Amino acid sequence: MNSIDELSEINESLKPLQKLADRERKAIRGLTGLLHTPHIDAYNELLIKRAQLLLSLKAAGVLPYSEVEITTQKLTALFNKAKNKEVVEHNGNHYERRFSPLKLSKSGKVVRKWAKYWLLKHPDGAIDSQWQTEVRELWPEYFVIQLSDIS
């Protein structure tokens, strides 16, 4: 059974790993091609595991769903056909639909699957950074591009 204790353990494990992953990101900035990034990969795997644990705790009723999750479900139901960077209004707020490549072909040239999410926009047109951070924490798998087995 998933528990709050497991969540605490994961959060404690993330702290030192985040520093290593950040150092590794700085070291590989500007490099191209397939790179060996063990710290970044381990950090991303732990983030995904934490997100899955949070989702199961919320589904079990142990934790409440966040405003971002509730609003995202409503927006997706209302504006399912929204295109990338399309801005919609809901309850007096403006939201921008975003698509990111989620799964690529072996060659890396064709996107096989897209991640779809919503970002809250301020009246001046800027993206709300707190909202964006929460989106990245809730769905970290949307920001890790995977290579597909199909070519």
N, C-alpha and C positions, 0 to 999 in steps of 0.2 A: 504494500500500500504506500502510495506517495504521501509524504508528510512535510510539515513545516521544517522539521529537523534536516531533511535532505536538502531543502531549499537553502537553509542556513549554511550547510556544508559546501554547497555549490558556490554560494556567494563568497564565502571565505577563500575558496580555491581560485576564484576569478581575479581577486585583487592582485596577487603577485604575477599571475599569468598575463594580465592586461598590460603591466609595465613592460614585460618581455615582448609582447606582441607589438606594442607601440614602438619599441626600439627597433624591432625587425622591420616594421613598416617604413621607418625613417631610413633604414639601411638599404632597402630595395627600391626606394622612390626613384622613378625615372628608368628603371630597368624594364626590359620587355621579355616576353617569352614565358615558358613555364619555369617557375622558380620554386626551390625547396624552401618552404616556410613553416617549419614545425611548430613554432610558437603561435603564429597566427592561426594555423589549422586547429591546434589544440584549444585555443581561446574560442574560436568559432564553434567548435563542437560542444564545448561547455555552455556557451550561450544558447545554443539550440536545445541542449538537454534541459537547461533552466526554463526556457520558454515552454517546452513540452510539459514539464512538471507544473508550472504555473497554470497552464491550460487545464490539466487534469484536476488540479485543486479547485479551480474555478468551476469546472463542470460538476464536481462533487459538492459544490456549495460551501466549501471551506473558506474560499476567498471570493470577494465580489468582483464582477466584471468592471473594468475601468470605463471611463467616459469615451476614450478612444475606441475601444472595442465595440461598445454599444452604438456609437455614432457611425463607425465604419460599416457595421451590419445594416443600419438604416440607409446609409448612402448607397451601398451596393444594391440593396433591394430597390431603391427609388431610381437610381441612375445607373443601371447595369450596363447600358450601352455607351457610357461616357468614354471619350477618347483620351489619349495621353495629353496631359497638361490642360485639359478642359476644366474650366472653373464653373462650379454650380453653387447655388445658394440654398441653404437649409437652416431653418430656425434663426435667421438673421446673420448667420456666419457664411463665409465663402470657403469652399473646399476645392482643392485641385486634385484631379485624378492623375496618378503617376503609374507608369509601367517601367519595370526594370527587367533586364534579361536574367532569367532564373536558371535555365539549362541551355547549354550550347551544344552544337554538333561536335564531333571529334575534331574537325578542322578549326572550330571556333568561329566560323564565318556565318553560320545560320543559327538563329535563336529558335530552340525547340519549345520552350515554355517561358511565359512571362509572369512576373510577380505583379500583382495589382494592389495598390493601396491609395489611401486618401491622406492629404496633408491640409492642415488648417492654414488659411491665409489671413494676415492682418489687413486692415483697411488700406494700408499703404502698398499692399501687394507682396510684402515679404512673407516668407514661410515662418510659422511659429516654431521656434527651435525646440521648445519643451515638447510639443506635439510630435515633432519629427524624432526626437530622442526616444519617446515612448513607443512610437511605431517600430523603431529599430530594435528596442528591447522586447516587444511583443512578438515580432516576426523576424528574428535574425536570419532565418533561412532565406528570406527574400533578398538579402544583401550578400549572399555567398553564391557566386556563379559556379555551376557544376558543368562538367563535360558529359555529354550524352554517350551512351554506348552505341547508339545508332549513328551511322555516318551519312 
